[in-house]
Amino acid sequence: MGVTNLEQTNIALYTSGGHICPPLPAGVQFDLELGKDAGQSIDRYLEQALAISPATPSIFHESAALTQVGIVVARRLKIQMPHAAVFPNLCSAWVAPTTLYAKTTGLEIPRRNLRSRFPHLLGAQEMTLEAMLADMAGLEPVNLATLSEEDQDLWKEERNFAAQRGLIIDEMSGLFAGAGKDYNAGLIEAILRLSDCDEHFVRSTRGQGRLSIRNAYLVFLGASTPGGLAPHLNSERLWSMGVWPRFALLTPEDGRPAWQEARPFGGTLDLSATLCELYTRLPPVVWPQTPIALDVGVGTTVLNTWTRYDKSLRYDLLTPELPERLWGWYGRAPTQVLKVAVLLAALDWKAGAAPKIELPHLMRAISIVESWRASVHRLLAMTTQSVYSTMQQRITRLLALADPHGATLRDMYKAFRDKTPFEIESVLEQMARVNEIIVVDVRPGPQGGRPTKRYRLAAV
């Protein structure tokens, strides 16, 4: 295939979903063919996972494979960059309409695989913030003595990797909704610190006392529908505080999927044997020790190539045309490439004291993260449309009740207290533009007053 401009080879990728994702600068060229043989365990996982759940998009299965590798690494690999150490933990969210894309079935594959071999590396599926932090601090559960011998042995294994956890959550919108409750205040902030692999996270409360979590490492894989996650994805607070810029926000690449029957699949996943081998090659951990991270090798050519990608995402593409909320996501994309490259190198690690990132690993990592970049643009378009449709329906119902006189802006501000005036007026403007509503100027009556506007449903 030779040296090819990514803008030319992946132009369909950047315009997928009806939402334009800006291509990389013309001068940034990569030989994408170099990456095809890197991390082939991912390809074998894709084949087997698609046999089990063919409706689940490949981009979801691919992230599930990377998530499993990241969980098994458990903070025992890193790249030492000038600014900080980069650990290969990923936070990913699958966002797609219910049922058609078989998100739950797709999630169950990595969950079942990890439960059968590495249950001590998985966090609880339901928990409060206090319970999660207590687990990650290595504190004994209050009912430990009443647990079965099997569960007590499992807890002891878990404590060896107390602060290194993988969370696989089927409906992640509930997690974000619960974050606003009193009992989970601070949950989002804690997840941010833990996903940043804080060396020493300390929390002190009157009720729980002082908790100390050392060498945190959180891997997160969740799923939701566009409607369920839309309020959170449209939260400027969550974007500005850096929640969504840390996530691979994944959506289906195509339209409605074709109908496919699951194919018979027996035995175990090929990825399982690779994960078991990787787990045992990495430094063992016994409580109260914390994991020792091996330094992943990276050559000068690889680093120079990555630097070109880094400049493209963190500088060249940050233009006024790019939605400002995506600037943080773009800024973190080069780090995501490093994380994925570490995971791919770990899968191919056959000799040496630690894995080494070769150019093929970097090429495939760039290809994967570029697919994520296209996806985040698709998702913004999808959730924006979802929010608009919901608001449009609410306005239509209100104006139907107010017929024939219509309603004023003040009426709508009072009726939709959960929305800002800007959000309400933006939808009204779009509805008027497509003739779904009409705007009537109302002059002051004989007693004076200010002119106003009334909004009515357009005649069918």
C-alpha positions in Angstrom: 0.0 0.0 0.0 3.0 2.3 0.6 3.0 5.7 2.3 -0.5 7.0 2.2 -2.2 10.2 3.5 -4.7 9.3 6.1 -7.0 12.0 4.8 -7.2 10.1 1.5 -7.4 6.5 2.8 -10.0 7.2 5.4 -12.2 9.9 3.9 -15.3 7.7 4.4 -14.4 7.4 8.1 -14.3 11.1 8.6 -17.7 11.8 7.0 -19.5 8.7 8.5 -22.7 9.3 10.3 -23.5 12.5 8.5 -21.2 14.5 10.8 -17.9 15.7 9.5 -14.7 14.9 11.4 -11.8 17.0 10.2 -9.1 14.9 8.5 -5.5 15.0 9.7 -3.3 17.7 8.1 -2.2 16.8 4.6 1.4 16.6 5.6 0.8 14.0 8.2 1.3 10.6 6.5 1.4 7.1 7.9 1.9 3.7 6.4 -1.2 2.1 7.8 -0.4 -1.3 6.3 2.4 -1.6 8.9 -0.2 -2.0 11.6 -2.1 -4.9 10.1 -0.1 -7.7 11.9 0.3 -6.0 15.3 -1.7 -7.4 18.1 -3.3 -10.2 16.1 -4.9 -11.6 19.3 -7.3 -8.7 18.8 -8.3 -10.0 15.4 -8.9 -13.5 16.6 -11.0 -12.1 19.5 -13.1 -10.1 16.9 -13.8 -13.2 14.9 -14.9 -15.2 17.9 -16.8 -12.4 19.5 -18.7 -11.7 16.3 -19.7 -15.4 16.1 -21.2 -15.1 19.6 -22.8 -11.7 19.1 -22.8 -10.7 15.4 -25.1 -7.7 16.1 -22.5 -6.0 18.3 -20.5 -3.6 16.2 -16.8 -4.5 15.6 -15.7 -1.2 17.2 -17.4 -2.4 20.4 -15.8 -5.8 20.4 -12.4 -4.3 19.6 -12.6 -2.1 22.7 -13.7 -5.0 24.8 -10.6 -6.9 23.8 -8.4 -3.9 24.7 -10.2 -3.4 27.9 -9.5 -7.0 29.0 -5.8 -6.6 28.3 -5.8 -3.3 30.2 -7.5 -5.0 33.2 -5.0 -7.9 33.3 -2.0 -5.5 33.1 -3.2 -4.0 36.4 -0.8 -1.1 36.4 2.3 -3.3 35.8 3.3 -1.6 32.5 4.0 2.1 31.8 5.7 4.4 29.3 7.7 7.1 31.0 7.1 10.3 29.1 8.8 13.6 30.0 5.7 15.0 31.7 4.5 11.9 33.4 4.2 8.1 33.4 1.4 6.8 31.0 -0.4 3.6 32.2 -2.5 1.6 29.7 -5.9 1.9 31.4 -8.8 2.8 29.1 -12.2 4.3 29.8 -14.7 3.4 27.1 -18.4 3.9 26.5 -20.6 2.1 24.0 -23.5 4.3 22.9 -26.1 2.8 20.6 -29.9 2.3 20.5 -31.3 -0.5 22.5 -31.7 -4.1 21.3 -30.5 -3.7 17.7 -26.8 -3.5 18.6 -26.7 -6.2 21.3 -24.7 -4.1 23.8 -25.5 -6.3 26.8 -24.6 -9.5 24.9 -21.3 -8.0 23.7 -20.4 -6.8 27.3 -21.1 -10.2 28.7 -18.3 -11.8 26.6 -15.4 -9.9 28.3 -17.2 -10.0 31.7 -17.6 -13.8 31.5 -14.0 -14.3 30.3 -12.6 -12.2 33.1 -14.8 -13.7 35.8 -13.6 -17.2 34.8 -9.9 -16.4 35.1 -9.3 -13.0 36.8 -12.4 -12.4 39.0 -10.1 -10.6 41.6 -9.4 -7.8 39.1 -13.1 -6.9 38.6 -14.9 -4.3 40.8 -18.4 -4.7 42.0 -21.2 -4.0 39.5 -23.2 -2.0 42.1 -21.6 0.0 44.8 -21.6 3.3 46.6 -18.6 5.7 46.5 -17.6 4.8 50.1 -17.7 1.1 49.4 -15.7 1.4 46.2 -13.0 3.5 47.9 -12.9 1.2 50.9 -12.3 -1.7 48.6 -9.6 0.1 46.7 -7.9 1.0 50.0 -7.8 -2.7 50.9 -10.1 -2.4 53.9 -11.9 -5.5 55.1 -15.6 -5.6 54.3 -17.7 -5.4 57.5 -19.3 -8.8 56.8 -16.1 -10.6 55.9 -16.5 -13.2 58.7 -19.9 -14.1 57.5 -18.8 -14.8 53.9 -18.3 -18.3 52.6 -14.7 -19.6 52.6 -14.7 -19.3 48.8 -15.7 -15.6 48.9 -13.2 -14.9 51.6 -10.4 -16.4 49.5 -11.5 -14.4 46.5 -11.4 -11.2 48.7 -7.9 -12.0 49.7 -6.9 -12.2 46.0 -8.7 -9.0 45.3 -6.8 -7.2 48.1 -3.5 -8.0 46.3 -4.7 -5.7 43.5 -6.9 -3.5 45.8 -6.4 -0.3 43.9 -6.3 -1.8 40.4 -9.8 -2.4 39.3 -11.8 -3.1 36.1 -15.4 -1.9 36.0 -17.8 -3.3 33.4 -21.2 -1.7 33.7 -24.2 -2.4 31.4 -26.2 0.8 32.0 -23.7 3.5 32.8 -26.3 6.3 32.6 -27.5 5.1 36.0 -24.0 5.6 37.4 -24.0 9.2 36.3 -27.5 9.8 37.5 -26.6 8.4 40.9 -23.5 10.6 41.1 -25.8 13.6 41.9 -27.2 11.9 45.0 -26.0 12.7 48.5 -24.7 9.2 49.1 -22.6 9.4 45.9 -21.4 13.0 46.1 -17.9 13.1 44.7 -18.2 9.9 42.7 -17.3 11.5 39.3 -14.4 13.4 40.8 -13.1 10.2 42.4 -13.4 8.3 39.1 -11.3 11.0 37.4 -8.5 10.7 40.0 -8.5 6.9 39.9 -8.5 6.8 36.1 -5.5 9.2 36.1 -3.7 6.5 38.1 -3.0 8.7 41.1 0.0 7.5 43.1 -1.6 8.4 46.4 -5.3 9.3 46.6 -6.4 10.3 50.1 -10.0 10.9 51.2 -11.1 11.9 54.7 -14.7 12.0 55.9 -16.2 12.2 59.4 -18.2 9.0 58.8 -15.6 6.8 57.2 -12.4 8.4 58.5 -9.2 8.5 56.4 -8.8 6.3 53.3 -5.5 5.9 51.5 -5.4 4.5 48.0 -1.9 3.9 46.6 -1.1 3.4 42.9 -4.6 3.6 41.6 -5.5 2.2 38.2 -9.1 2.2 37.0 -10.3 0.6 33.7 -13.9 1.4 32.8 -16.1 -0.2 30.1 -19.8 0.8 30.0 -22.7 1.0 27.7 -25.9 3.1 27.3 -28.4 4.4 24.8 -28.1 7.8 23.2 -31.2 8.9 25.0 -30.0 7.6 28.4 -26.6 9.3 28.1 -27.7 12.4 26.2 -28.3 14.6 29.3 -24.8 13.7 30.6 -23.1 14.0 27.2 -24.6 17.5 26.8 -23.5 18.6 30.2 -20.9 21.3 29.8 -19.8 20.6 33.4 -18.8 17.0 32.5 -16.9 18.1 29.4 -15.1 21.0 31.2 -14.1 19.0 34.2 -12.5 16.4 31.8 -14.9 13.4 32.2 -15.7 12.8 28.6 -12.3 13.8 27.2 -11.0 10.7 29.1 -13.4 8.4 27.3 -13.4 6.5 24.1 -17.0 7.4 23.1 -17.9 4.6 20.7 -20.9 4.5 18.3 -21.8 2.1 15.4 -20.0 3.1 12.2 -22.9 2.1 9.9 -26.6 2.6 9.9 -29.1 -0.1 10.9 -27.3 -3.4 11.1 -28.1 -6.3 8.9 -29.8 -9.3 10.5 -27.3 -12.0 11.4 -27.7 -15.3 13.3 -25.1 -16.1 16.0 -22.8 -19.0 14.9 -22.0 -22.0 17.1 -18.8 -21.3 19.1 -17.3 -23.9 21.4 -14.3 -23.9 23.7 -12.6 -20.8 25.1 -11.6 -17.6 23.6 -8.1 -17.6 22.1 -7.4 -14.3 23.8 -7.8 -16.1 27.2 -4.5 -18.0 26.8 -2.7 -14.9 25.8 -4.1 -13.0 28.8 -3.1 -15.8 31.2 0.4 -15.8 29.9 0.7 -12.0 30.1 -0.7 -12.1 33.7 2.0 -14.5 34.9 4.9 -12.7 33.1 4.2 -9.4 34.8 5.5 -8.8 38.3 3.4 -10.6 41.0 1.7 -8.6 43.7 1.1 -9.6 47.3 -0.6 -7.3 49.8 0.4 -4.8 51.2 2.8 -4.4 48.3 1.7 -2.3 45.3 2.3 -3.2 41.7 5.7 -2.7 40.1 5.4 -1.2 36.6 7.8 -2.3 34.0 9.0 0.3 31.6 7.8 -0.4 28.0 10.4 0.3 25.4 9.9 2.8 22.7 12.4 3.6 19.9 13.3 7.0 18.5 11.5 6.4 15.2 8.3 5.4 17.0 8.5 8.4 19.3 9.1 10.8 16.5 6.2 9.4 14.5 3.9 9.7 17.6 5.1 13.3 18.1 3.8 14.2 14.6 0.4 12.8 15.5 0.5 14.6 18.9 1.1 18.0 17.3 -1.7 17.4 14.7 -4.3 16.6 17.5 -3.2 19.0 20.2 -2.4 22.0 17.9 -3.1 21.9 14.2 -6.7 20.7 14.5 -7.7 23.0 17.4 -9.3 25.6 15.2 -12.5 27.7 15.6 -14.3 25.2 13.4 -13.9 22.4 15.9 -16.5 22.4 18.7 -14.8 23.8 21.7 -16.1 21.0 24.0 -14.0 18.6 21.8 -10.7 20.4 22.4 -10.1 18.4 25.6 -10.8 15.1 23.8 -8.5 16.0 21.0 -5.8 17.0 23.5 -6.0 13.5 25.2 -6.1 11.5 21.9 -2.3 11.2 21.6 -2.1 9.7 25.1 -4.8 7.3 24.1 -2.6 6.2 21.2 0.2 5.5 23.7 -2.1 3.4 25.9 -3.4 1.3 23.0 0.2 0.9 21.7 1.3 -0.5 25.1 -1.6 -3.0 25.1 -0.8 -4.1 21.6 2.9 -4.5 22.5 1.9 -6.5 25.6 -0.1 -8.9 23.5 3.0 -9.5 21.2 5.5 -9.7 24.0 7.5 -12.9 23.5 11.0 -12.0 24.7 12.9 -9.4 26.7 12.4 -8.0 30.2 9.4 -5.8 29.1 7.3 -5.3 26.0 8.6 -2.8 23.3 6.4 -0.7 21.1 7.4 -1.2 17.5 6.2 0.9 14.6 3.4 -1.6 13.6 2.0 -1.2 17.2 1.9 2.5 16.9 0.3 2.4 13.4 -2.5 0.2 14.6 -2.9 2.3 17.7 -3.3 5.4 15.6 -5.8 3.7 13.3 -7.9 2.6 16.3 -7.9 6.0 18.0 -8.7 7.7 14.7 -11.8 5.5 14.5 -12.6 6.7 18.0 -12.2 10.3 16.8 -14.7 9.8 14.0 -17.0 8.2 16.6 -17.0 11.1 19.0 -18.2 13.3 16.2 -20.9 10.9 15.3 -22.0 10.8 18.9 -22.2 14.5 19.3 -24.5 14.7 16.3 -26.5 11.8 17.6 -27.0 13.2 21.1 -27.7 16.7 19.9 -30.4 15.4 17.7 -31.8 13.4 20.6 -31.9 16.4 22.9 -33.5 18.5 20.1 -36.2 15.8 19.5 -37.1 15.6 23.1 -37.4 19.4 23.5 -39.3 19.6 20.3 -41.9 17.2 21.6 -42.3 19.1 24.9 -42.8 22.4 23.1 -45.3 20.9 20.8 -47.4 19.5 23.7 -47.3 22.8 25.5 -48.4 24.8 22.4 -51.2 22.3 21.7 -52.5 22.9 25.2 -52.2 26.7 24.7 -54.0 26.7 21.3 -55.3 29.0 19.8 -53.6 31.8 21.8 -50.2 30.3 21.9 -47.5 30.7 24.6 -44.9 33.3 25.3 -41.2 32.8 26.1 -42.0 33.5 29.7 -44.6 30.7 29.7 -42.0 28.3 28.4 -39.3 29.4 30.8 -41.7 28.6 33.7 -42.8 25.2 32.1 -39.3 24.0 31.3 -37.3 25.0 34.4 -34.8 22.2 33.7 -33.7 24.0 30.5 -31.8 27.2 30.0 -33.4 30.1 28.1 -30.7 29.6 25.4 -31.7 25.9 25.0 -35.4 26.7 24.7 -34.8 29.6 22.3 -32.5 27.5 20.1 -35.1 24.8 19.6 -37.8 27.4 19.0 -35.7 29.0 16.3 -35.1 25.7 14.5 -38.8 24.8 14.7 -39.8 28.2 13.2 -37.2 27.8 10.5 -38.9 24.5 9.3 -42.4 26.0 9.7 -43.4 23.7 12.6 -44.4 26.8 14.6 -45.3 30.4 13.8 -44.2 33.5 15.7 -46.8 36.2 16.2 -45.9 39.8 17.3 -48.4 41.0 19.9 -48.8 44.7 20.2 -49.5 46.4 23.6 -53.1 46.9 24.5 -54.8 50.2 25.2 -53.3 50.4 28.6 -49.8 50.2 27.2 -47.0 47.8 28.0 -44.2 46.2 26.1 -44.7 44.3 22.8 -44.2 40.5 23.1 -44.1 37.4 20.9 -46.4 34.4 21.0 -45.6 31.0 19.6 -48.3 28.9 18.0 -48.3 25.5 16.2 -48.4 26.0 12.5 -51.5 24.9 10.7 -51.2 21.4 9.3 
